[in-house]
Structure formats: structure tokens, C-alpha cells
Amino acid sequence: MRFLDKSPFRNRMRRTDSEQARIEMKSFEETKYLRRYSELKSSIGSNV
């Protein structure tokens, strides 16, 4: 079972808290941007 020590899956399982927080923040920012874009797009469409 020594081959499991260097597997990519095991490396993914070692993700640090700071990396996880960075990923969550990026996801939050992308969601916020897409929500604003959607609201802007719908408001422009209703004004035309």
C-alpha cells in the first residue's frame, strides 16, 4: 500500500484550510459578479 502515499488523490486530500478558504472566496466573488451581471442584463432588457 505504499503507492498510495504519492497518489494525486492523497495530495488533494491534504488541501490546507487557507487554500480551501481561497477557493471559497473566489467562488463567492464569481457568484456575486454573475448575480450583478444578470440583474443588470434584466434591467437593460426591461428598459428597451
NORLINHU-V889981 format. One record per run of one state. SS is the DSSP state (H for helix, E for strand, L for the rest). FROM is the first residue (numbers start at 1). LEN is the number of residues. If there is no record, write none. Layout:
# NORLINHU-V889981
ss={SS SS}
from={FROM FROM}
len={LEN LEN}
This chain:
# NORLINHU-V889981
ss={L H L H L H L}
from={1 2 7 8 14 17 48}
len={1 5 1 6 3 31 1}
